[in-house]
Amino acid sequence: MKKLSARRRHPLAAVVVLLLALAATGGLYAAFAPAGKAQADETSQSLTIKEGKKLYEVGCASCHGTGGQGSSDGPSLVGVGAAAVDFQVGTGRMPAATSQGAQIPRKKPVYTQDQIDKLAAYVASLGAGPNVPTKQQYSPEGGDVAKGGELFRTNCAQCHNFTGKGGALTNGKFAPSLEGVAPKHIYEAMQTGPQNMPSFPDTTLSEKNKKDIIAYLNEVDSDKTVNPGGLDLGGLGPVSEGLFAWIFGLGALIVVAVWVAARTAKAKKS
């Protein structure tokens, strides 16, 4: 007992007790702090979804239904994901005008990006779907332009033209021009397949493939003044080039033929 009492009165006993108390406090903080942070994040996400629902009820529910189930005026939004909302609303295609033609065109967005994020969060809560891509995913930096051109000509040029100028489809529909379209929206369009466009999930076009296509379109879009191949006739493809050949090429041949015939007739008279 005397030895134990002596140890308790040891000069270092207070230091040892203090260290044990600090260790216990640190352990308790490490155990409970992450849970508190996760709870805060969850509360913030719930608030974002709640705000998005309010925006949805005002601007979207009349066509897509109060719970996103769809109606005769608009498709179901269950399972379309946040990426579809970010694309459709971010490009101004949604909300759509009251009277629509064969296809909804791009126009100036009605909502701010913060509001779009809230709408996307609410729609994403209705069912799992593609997420909004990160900047690292859609940035053209590091993409293979040559590979992207090959992929674009194989999968996209049939509708969008081989330089992304757009083109006509059937029944008044069209593939829009890709000039000036934000890389994020191009990525989201490949993910979700808006309107007449097929979707290209990662099982069809990998994340790297999408990045390469965006790098190609960025190169084509930024290189408008320099064309090493000469006059590109607007980059509209074989139709405009064939029309140019028929009008100017064949026209020049006709002029030459008339001139030769006239010279021949004049020479005979002489």
C-alpha positions as CSV (number, residue, x, y, z in Angstrom):
1,M,0.0,0.0,0.0
2,K,2.9,2.3,0.8
3,K,4.4,1.6,-2.6
4,L,1.1,2.3,-4.4
5,S,0.6,5.5,-2.4
6,A,4.1,6.6,-3.3
7,R,3.5,6.0,-7.0
8,R,0.3,8.1,-6.8
9,R,2.3,11.0,-5.3
10,H,5.0,10.7,-8.0
11,P,5.8,14.0,-9.7
12,L,4.9,12.6,-13.1
13,A,1.6,11.2,-12.1
14,A,-0.3,14.4,-13.0
15,V,1.4,14.4,-16.4
16,V,0.3,10.8,-17.0
17,V,-3.3,11.5,-16.0
18,L,-3.3,14.6,-18.3
19,L,-2.0,12.6,-21.3
20,L,-4.6,9.8,-20.7
21,A,-7.4,12.5,-20.5
22,L,-6.2,14.0,-23.8
23,A,-6.1,10.6,-25.5
24,A,-9.6,9.8,-24.3
25,T,-10.9,13.1,-25.5
26,G,-9.2,12.7,-28.9
27,G,-10.7,9.1,-29.2
28,L,-14.1,10.3,-28.4
29,Y,-13.9,13.2,-31.0
30,A,-12.6,10.8,-33.7
31,A,-15.5,8.4,-33.0
32,F,-18.3,11.0,-33.0
33,A,-17.1,13.9,-35.3
34,P,-17.4,12.0,-38.6
35,A,-21.0,11.0,-37.8
36,G,-21.8,14.6,-37.0
37,K,-20.3,15.8,-40.3
38,A,-22.2,13.1,-42.3
39,Q,-25.4,14.2,-40.5
40,A,-24.7,17.8,-41.5
41,D,-24.1,16.8,-45.1
42,E,-27.3,14.7,-45.1
43,T,-29.3,17.7,-43.7
44,S,-27.8,20.0,-46.4
45,Q,-28.8,17.5,-49.2
46,S,-32.3,17.2,-47.8
47,L,-32.7,20.9,-47.8
48,T,-31.5,21.1,-51.4
49,I,-34.0,18.4,-52.4
50,K,-36.7,20.3,-50.6
51,E,-35.9,23.5,-52.4
52,G,-35.8,21.7,-55.7
53,K,-39.2,20.2,-55.1
54,K,-40.6,23.7,-54.6
55,L,-39.1,24.8,-58.0
56,Y,-40.4,21.6,-59.6
57,E,-43.9,22.1,-58.4
58,V,-44.0,25.6,-59.9
59,G,-42.3,25.1,-63.2
60,C,-42.4,21.4,-64.1
61,A,-45.3,19.5,-62.4
62,S,-48.0,20.8,-64.8
63,C,-46.4,18.6,-67.6
64,H,-44.4,16.0,-65.8
65,G,-46.8,15.2,-62.9
66,T,-46.7,16.1,-59.2
67,G,-44.4,13.2,-58.5
68,G,-42.5,13.1,-61.8
69,Q,-44.6,10.2,-63.0
70,G,-45.3,12.0,-66.3
71,S,-48.5,12.8,-68.1
72,S,-49.9,13.3,-71.6
73,D,-47.9,16.5,-71.9
74,G,-44.5,15.3,-70.6
75,P,-42.6,12.1,-70.0
76,S,-41.8,10.5,-66.7
77,L,-38.7,11.8,-64.9
78,V,-38.3,8.9,-62.6
79,G,-34.8,7.5,-63.2
80,V,-33.6,10.1,-65.7
81,G,-31.0,11.3,-63.2
82,A,-29.5,14.7,-62.4
83,A,-27.5,14.8,-65.7
84,A,-30.7,14.9,-67.8
85,V,-32.1,17.8,-65.8
86,D,-28.8,19.7,-65.9
87,F,-28.7,19.3,-69.7
88,Q,-32.4,20.1,-70.5
89,V,-32.7,23.0,-68.1
90,G,-29.1,24.3,-68.6
91,T,-29.5,24.5,-72.3
92,G,-32.9,26.3,-72.0
93,R,-34.9,23.4,-73.6
94,M,-36.8,23.1,-70.4
95,P,-39.2,24.5,-69.4
96,A,-40.7,24.1,-72.8
97,A,-42.9,26.7,-74.5
98,T,-46.7,26.1,-74.5
99,S,-46.8,25.4,-78.2
100,Q,-44.1,23.1,-79.5
101,G,-43.0,22.0,-82.9
102,A,-41.4,18.7,-84.0
103,Q,-38.4,19.4,-81.7
104,I,-37.6,21.6,-78.7
105,P,-34.7,24.0,-79.6
106,R,-32.0,25.4,-77.4
107,K,-32.6,28.8,-75.9
108,K,-31.5,31.0,-73.1
109,P,-31.9,29.3,-69.7
110,V,-34.7,30.4,-67.4
111,Y,-33.1,29.2,-64.2
112,T,-29.8,30.0,-62.5
113,Q,-27.2,27.2,-62.1
114,D,-28.0,27.1,-58.4
115,Q,-31.7,26.5,-59.1
116,I,-30.8,23.9,-61.8
117,D,-28.7,22.1,-59.2
118,K,-31.6,22.0,-56.8
119,L,-34.0,20.8,-59.5
120,A,-31.5,18.1,-60.5
121,A,-31.2,17.0,-56.8
122,Y,-34.9,16.6,-56.5
123,V,-35.4,14.7,-59.7
124,A,-32.5,12.4,-58.9
125,S,-34.2,11.6,-55.6
126,L,-37.1,10.2,-57.6
127,G,-35.0,7.4,-59.0
128,A,-31.4,6.5,-59.8
129,G,-30.0,7.8,-63.0
130,P,-26.8,9.4,-64.5
131,N,-25.1,12.0,-62.3
132,V,-23.9,15.4,-63.4
133,P,-20.3,14.8,-64.6
134,T,-17.3,16.4,-62.9
135,K,-15.1,18.9,-64.7
136,Q,-12.4,16.2,-64.9
137,Q,-14.7,14.0,-66.8
138,Y,-15.8,16.5,-69.5
139,S,-12.8,18.8,-69.8
140,P,-11.2,18.5,-73.2
141,E,-7.7,18.7,-71.7
142,G,-5.9,15.4,-72.0
143,G,-8.3,14.1,-74.6
144,D,-7.1,12.4,-77.8
145,V,-8.3,14.6,-80.7
146,A,-7.6,12.0,-83.4
147,K,-9.3,9.2,-81.5
148,G,-12.2,11.5,-80.8
149,G,-12.6,12.4,-84.4
150,E,-12.7,8.7,-85.3
151,L,-15.3,8.0,-82.7
152,F,-17.4,11.1,-83.7
153,R,-17.4,10.1,-87.4
154,T,-18.4,6.5,-86.5
155,N,-21.2,7.3,-83.9
156,C,-22.3,11.0,-84.4
157,A,-21.5,12.3,-87.9
158,Q,-24.5,10.6,-89.5
159,C,-26.8,13.2,-87.8
160,H,-24.6,16.0,-86.6
161,N,-22.3,16.3,-89.7
162,F,-18.6,15.3,-89.5
163,T,-17.7,18.7,-88.0
164,G,-20.7,19.1,-85.7
165,K,-22.6,21.6,-87.9
166,G,-25.9,19.8,-87.4
167,G,-28.2,18.3,-90.0
168,A,-31.8,17.6,-90.9
169,L,-33.7,14.5,-89.8
170,T,-37.2,13.3,-90.7
171,N,-40.6,14.9,-90.0
172,G,-39.2,18.3,-89.3
173,K,-36.7,17.1,-86.6
174,F,-33.0,18.0,-86.7
175,A,-29.7,17.3,-85.1
176,P,-28.6,20.6,-83.6
177,S,-25.3,22.3,-84.3
178,L,-22.6,21.6,-81.6
179,E,-20.8,24.8,-82.1
180,G,-20.5,26.7,-78.8
181,V,-22.1,24.0,-76.8
182,A,-20.5,23.6,-73.3
183,P,-18.4,20.5,-72.9
184,K,-20.5,19.5,-69.8
185,H,-23.7,19.6,-71.9
186,I,-22.1,17.5,-74.7
187,Y,-21.1,14.9,-72.1
188,E,-24.5,14.9,-70.6
189,A,-26.2,14.5,-74.0
190,M,-24.1,11.4,-74.6
191,Q,-25.0,10.1,-71.2
192,T,-28.8,10.7,-71.4
193,G,-29.7,10.7,-75.1
194,P,-32.0,13.8,-75.2
195,Q,-35.0,13.9,-77.7
196,N,-34.0,12.1,-80.9
197,M,-30.5,11.3,-79.9
198,P,-29.5,7.7,-78.6
199,S,-27.8,7.4,-75.3
200,F,-24.2,6.3,-75.0
201,P,-23.6,4.9,-71.5
202,D,-20.2,3.9,-70.4
203,T,-20.7,0.4,-71.6
204,T,-21.0,1.8,-75.2
205,L,-18.7,4.8,-75.0
206,S,-16.4,4.8,-72.1
207,E,-15.6,7.9,-70.0
208,K,-12.3,8.3,-71.9
209,N,-14.1,8.0,-75.3
210,K,-16.5,10.8,-74.3
211,K,-13.6,13.0,-73.3
212,D,-11.9,12.3,-76.7
213,I,-15.0,13.3,-78.6
214,I,-15.3,16.5,-76.6
215,A,-11.6,17.2,-77.3
216,Y,-12.2,16.7,-81.1
217,L,-15.3,19.0,-81.1
218,N,-13.4,21.6,-79.1
219,E,-10.6,21.5,-81.7
220,V,-13.0,21.8,-84.6
221,D,-14.9,24.6,-82.9
222,S,-11.7,26.6,-82.0
223,D,-10.0,26.2,-85.4
224,K,-12.4,28.1,-87.6
225,T,-9.9,30.5,-89.3
226,V,-7.3,28.0,-90.4
227,N,-8.1,25.2,-92.8
228,P,-5.0,23.4,-94.2
229,G,-7.3,21.7,-96.8
230,G,-8.4,24.9,-98.4
231,L,-12.0,26.2,-98.8
232,D,-14.2,24.1,-96.5
233,L,-17.6,25.4,-97.9
234,G,-18.9,25.8,-94.4
235,G,-17.9,22.3,-93.4
236,L,-21.3,21.0,-94.3
237,G,-20.1,17.9,-96.0
238,P,-20.7,16.2,-99.4
239,V,-24.0,17.9,-100.2
240,S,-22.7,21.4,-100.3
241,E,-19.5,20.2,-102.0
242,G,-21.4,18.3,-104.7
243,L,-23.7,21.3,-105.2
244,F,-20.7,23.5,-105.7
245,A,-19.2,21.1,-108.2
246,W,-22.4,20.9,-110.2
247,I,-23.1,24.7,-110.3
248,F,-19.6,26.0,-110.8
249,G,-17.8,23.0,-112.3
250,L,-20.5,22.0,-114.8
251,G,-21.3,25.6,-115.4
252,A,-17.7,26.3,-116.3
253,L,-17.7,23.4,-118.7
254,I,-20.9,24.6,-120.4
255,V,-19.4,28.1,-120.8
256,V,-16.2,26.6,-122.3
257,A,-18.3,24.4,-124.7
258,V,-20.3,27.4,-125.9
259,W,-17.2,29.4,-126.4
260,V,-15.5,26.6,-128.4
261,A,-18.7,26.1,-130.5
262,A,-18.9,29.9,-131.2
263,R,-15.2,30.1,-132.2
264,T,-15.6,27.1,-134.4
265,A,-18.6,28.5,-136.2
266,K,-16.8,31.8,-136.6
267,A,-13.8,30.1,-138.1
268,K,-15.9,28.2,-140.6
269,K,-17.5,31.4,-141.8
270,S,-14.2,33.0,-142.3
